[in-house]
């Protein structure tokens, strides 16, 4: 999964009791499947399978975004499509999946995110019945837990993403020939890990941790209110017979694009801190502004939105389906789309 997008699309639009008719109330009242309603075994098995499918589909754009954010100006690639074509020509399909094997370990953090999110929602419900409040607090808490697990995996996989024929892009260069390595390159991974340990020690695996928190916690916090806003507006525009899942599937990517635009500057800084070995967020920001100006903060934005759009649609539609499939048997008949 690309990282930083909320994993739970149970985005219930609240009943507008004071400003709409009973018909509109029925239309916008989406039932929420909470943690206590789920068969946990089904939930985790189906969840891992769904997350893996998303990762496979969007990983090439995650790699492209990372390279665009790290390169100086437009020294190698002139945009998302140009990078896609050049990588494909130089390294084949395997080049678009460098570091993918290591990145799959983030499936663990994904499940930790989901669990933390659901349990936090349940806890906050004792103090507030506002869906927005529950979602914001749960999303931020889940991001904190997930990033603590994800950052070391990200650091290694990002350095693997930087491996290319010819001029190196990152701090570390895998020894030997990159040709014929395929998708599974255990030797490359071990080599990168050794170089990180030699250069920075164990702390090197948490380089950019603060920058990651400053990127993904706000991303989750921003995503929820915009999702609710777009879902509410679409509920008024869509025909009454339109299924809830349709305007949920549309509002999810809209919220993801909005959150990406607002948090991309910090994402660029985070990537440079992790890949280039920077030690200061402020100094990295100043250097970026001096070299590339304000537009440098928007590098990789289109690739980020492209990767976020399909994954968000799948998450919104798939997660609702996942929770429906994971309902305890005695509750199946009581839930409807």
C-alpha positions in Angstrom: 0.0 0.0 0.0 1.4 3.2 -0.7 1.8 4.4 3.2 0.0 7.4 5.1 -3.5 6.9 3.4 -6.3 5.8 6.1 -7.0 2.2 6.0 -10.6 2.3 7.2 -13.3 3.7 4.8 -16.2 3.1 7.2 -17.0 6.7 6.6 -20.5 7.2 8.0 -22.2 10.4 7.0 -24.0 11.7 10.0 -27.8 12.1 10.0 -28.7 15.8 9.2 -31.5 15.9 11.6 -31.8 19.7 11.7 -31.4 20.4 8.0 -32.9 17.7 5.8 -36.0 15.6 5.3 -36.6 12.0 6.4 -35.8 10.8 3.0 -32.4 12.4 2.9 -31.7 11.1 6.5 -32.3 7.5 5.3 -30.2 8.0 2.2 -27.2 9.4 4.2 -27.4 7.1 7.2 -24.7 4.5 6.5 -24.4 1.8 9.1 -20.9 1.4 10.6 -19.5 -2.0 11.3 -17.5 -1.7 14.5 -14.7 -3.8 15.9 -16.9 -5.8 18.2 -19.1 -6.9 15.3 -16.2 -8.6 13.4 -15.0 -12.2 13.1 -11.3 -11.3 13.7 -9.8 -14.4 11.9 -11.7 -13.6 8.7 -10.9 -10.0 9.1 -7.1 -10.4 9.2 -6.9 -13.1 6.5 -9.0 -11.2 4.0 -7.3 -7.9 5.0 -3.8 -9.2 4.2 -4.9 -10.5 0.8 -6.6 -7.2 -0.1 -3.6 -5.1 1.1 -1.1 -7.2 -1.0 -3.2 -6.7 -4.1 -3.2 -3.0 -3.6 0.6 -2.9 -3.0 1.3 -4.8 -6.2 -0.8 -2.4 -8.3 0.5 0.9 -6.9 4.2 0.0 -6.1 5.6 1.2 -9.5 4.2 4.7 -8.9 5.6 4.7 -5.3 9.0 4.0 -6.7 8.6 6.7 -9.4 7.5 9.2 -6.8 10.5 8.5 -4.6 12.9 8.9 -7.5 11.3 12.2 -8.6 11.5 13.6 -5.1 15.2 12.7 -4.7 16.5 13.8 -8.1 18.1 17.2 -8.4 15.8 19.4 -10.5 14.9 17.3 -13.7 18.3 15.8 -14.1 17.0 12.3 -14.9 13.2 12.4 -15.3 10.9 15.1 -16.5 7.8 13.8 -14.9 5.8 10.7 -13.9 5.2 9.4 -17.4 8.8 10.1 -18.5 10.2 8.2 -15.5 7.9 5.3 -16.1 9.0 4.9 -19.7 12.7 5.4 -18.9 12.7 2.9 -16.1 10.8 0.4 -18.1 13.2 0.7 -21.0 16.3 0.5 -18.9 15.4 -2.2 -16.4 12.2 -3.8 -17.6 9.2 -4.5 -15.4 11.6 -5.7 -12.6 13.0 -2.2 -12.4 9.6 -0.8 -11.4 9.5 -3.3 -8.4 13.0 -2.7 -6.9 12.7 -3.1 -3.2 9.2 -4.6 -3.4 10.1 -7.7 -1.5 11.3 -5.7 1.5 8.3 -3.4 1.2 5.9 -6.3 1.7 6.9 -6.4 5.3 4.9 -3.3 5.8 1.9 -5.6 5.7 2.6 -6.1 9.4 2.4 -2.3 10.0 -0.8 -2.2 7.9 -2.5 -4.8 10.2 -1.2 -2.9 13.3 -2.7 0.3 11.8 -6.1 -1.3 11.3 -6.1 -2.9 14.8 -5.0 0.4 16.5 -7.6 2.4 14.5 -10.5 0.1 15.4 -9.6 -0.2 19.1 -9.0 3.6 19.4 -12.4 4.3 17.8 -14.0 2.0 20.4 -12.2 3.7 23.2 -13.0 7.3 22.0 -16.6 6.3 21.6 -16.9 6.3 25.4 -16.2 10.0 25.4 -17.6 11.3 22.1 -20.2 10.0 19.6 -18.9 12.3 16.8 -17.7 10.1 13.9 -15.2 12.9 12.9 -13.7 13.1 16.4 -13.4 9.3 16.6 -11.9 9.1 13.1 -9.3 11.9 13.7 -8.1 10.6 17.0 -8.0 7.0 15.8 -6.3 7.9 12.5 -3.5 9.8 14.2 -2.9 7.1 16.8 -2.9 4.4 14.2 -0.4 6.4 12.1 1.9 6.8 15.1 2.0 3.0 15.7 2.3 2.1 12.1 5.2 4.5 11.3 7.2 3.1 14.2 7.2 -0.2 12.4 7.2 1.1 8.8 10.1 3.6 8.9 13.0 1.0 9.1 11.4 -1.0 6.2 10.9 2.2 4.2 14.5 3.2 4.7 15.8 -0.1 3.2 13.2 -0.3 0.4 13.8 3.4 -0.6 17.6 2.8 -1.0 16.7 -0.3 -3.1 14.4 1.9 -5.2 17.3 4.2 -6.0 19.4 1.4 -7.5 19.7 1.9 -11.3 22.1 1.3 -14.1 24.5 4.2 -14.6 24.7 7.2 -12.2 23.6 6.4 -8.7 20.8 8.4 -7.0 21.1 7.6 -3.3 23.8 7.4 -0.7 24.4 3.7 -1.1 25.2 1.7 -4.2 24.7 -2.1 -4.3 27.9 -3.8 -5.3 28.0 -5.9 -8.4 25.9 -5.9 -11.6 22.2 -5.0 -11.3 21.3 -6.9 -14.5 19.5 -10.2 -14.1 18.6 -9.6 -10.5 14.8 -10.0 -10.9 12.4 -9.1 -8.2 13.9 -11.2 -5.5 17.3 -9.8 -4.7 18.2 -11.0 -1.1 21.9 -10.1 -1.8 21.0 -6.5 -2.6 18.9 -6.2 0.6 21.7 -7.5 2.8 24.2 -5.3 1.1 22.1 -2.2 1.8 21.4 -3.1 5.4 25.2 -3.6 6.0 26.0 -0.2 4.4 23.3 1.5 6.6 24.7 -0.1 9.7 28.3 0.8 8.8 27.4 4.4 8.0 24.8 5.3 10.7 24.5 2.4 13.1 21.0 1.2 14.2 19.8 4.8 14.3 20.1 4.8 10.5 17.1 2.7 10.2 15.0 5.4 11.9 16.4 8.3 9.8 13.5 10.5 9.0 11.2 9.1 11.7 10.1 12.5 12.9 9.6 13.7 9.3 7.5 10.6 8.7 5.3 11.3 11.7 4.9 14.9 10.5 3.9 13.6 7.1 1.5 10.7 7.8 -0.2 11.8 11.0 -1.4 15.1 9.4 -2.3 13.1 6.2 -4.7 10.9 8.2 -6.0 13.9 10.1 -6.7 15.9 6.9 -8.1 12.9 5.0 -11.1 12.3 7.3 -12.7 15.8 7.4 -12.3 16.2 3.7 -13.8 12.7 3.1 -16.8 13.7 5.2 -17.2 17.0 3.3 -17.0 15.3 -0.1 -19.3 12.5 0.9 -21.9 14.9 2.2 -21.8 17.0 -0.9 -22.1 14.0 -3.2 -25.0 12.6 -1.1 -27.0 15.7 -2.1 -26.0 15.5 -5.8 -26.5 11.7 -6.3 -29.9 10.3 -7.1 -31.8 8.9 -4.2 -31.5 5.3 -5.5 -27.7 5.6 -5.8 -25.9 3.1 -3.5 -23.9 4.7 -0.7 -20.8 2.8 -1.8 -20.7 4.8 -5.1 -20.3 8.3 -3.6 -18.0 6.8 -1.0 -15.8 5.4 -3.7 -15.7 8.9 -5.4 -15.1 11.0 -2.2 -12.3 8.7 -1.1 -9.9 9.6 -4.0 -11.0 13.3 -3.8 -10.0 13.4 -0.1 -6.7 11.5 -0.9 -5.8 14.0 -3.6 -6.6 16.9 -1.3 -4.5 15.4 1.6 -1.6 14.7 -0.9 -1.5 18.3 -2.1 -1.5 19.6 1.5 1.2 17.2 2.9 3.4 16.6 -0.2 6.0 19.3 0.9 6.7 17.3 4.1 6.7 14.1 2.1 9.5 15.4 -0.2 11.5 16.5 2.8 10.9 13.1 4.5 12.1 11.2 1.4 15.3 13.3 1.1 16.1 13.0 4.8 15.8 9.2 4.6 17.5 8.6 1.2 20.2 11.3 1.2 21.1 10.9 4.9 20.1 14.4 6.0 20.1 15.1 9.7 17.9 18.1 9.9 14.4 18.7 8.5 14.9 22.5 8.6 18.3 22.4 6.8 16.8 20.0 4.2 13.9 22.4 3.6 16.2 25.4 3.2 18.5 23.5 0.8 15.5 22.4 -1.3 14.1 26.0 -1.4 17.5 27.4 -2.4 18.1 24.8 -5.2 14.6 24.4 -6.6 12.3 27.0 -5.1 8.7 26.4 -4.0 7.9 24.1 -6.9 10.4 21.6 -5.4 8.0 21.0 -2.6 5.5 19.6 -5.1 7.9 17.1 -6.7 6.3 13.6 -7.2 2.8 14.9 -6.5 1.2 13.6 -9.6 2.8 10.1 -9.0 1.5 10.3 -5.5 -2.0 11.1 -6.5 -2.0 8.5 -9.3 -0.9 5.8 -6.8 -3.3 7.0 -4.1 -6.4 7.1 -6.4 -6.8 3.4 -7.2 -5.7 2.3 -3.8 -8.2 4.6 -2.1 -11.0 3.3 -4.3 -10.1 -0.3 -3.5 -9.7 0.6 0.2 -13.1 2.3 0.4 -14.9 -0.4 -1.5 -12.8 -3.3 -0.4 -12.7 -2.5 3.2 -16.4 -2.1 3.5 -16.7 -5.5 1.7 -14.0 -6.9 4.0 -15.9 -5.9 7.1 -19.1 -7.2 5.6 -17.5 -10.6 4.9 -15.9 -10.6 8.4 -19.2 -10.0 10.3 -20.0 -12.5 13.0 -22.6 -14.9 11.5 -25.4 -13.9 13.8 -25.1 -10.2 12.6 -25.0 -10.8 8.8 -28.7 -10.4 8.3 -28.9 -7.2 10.3 -26.4 -5.2 8.1 -27.2 -3.7 4.6 -25.2 -1.7 2.1 
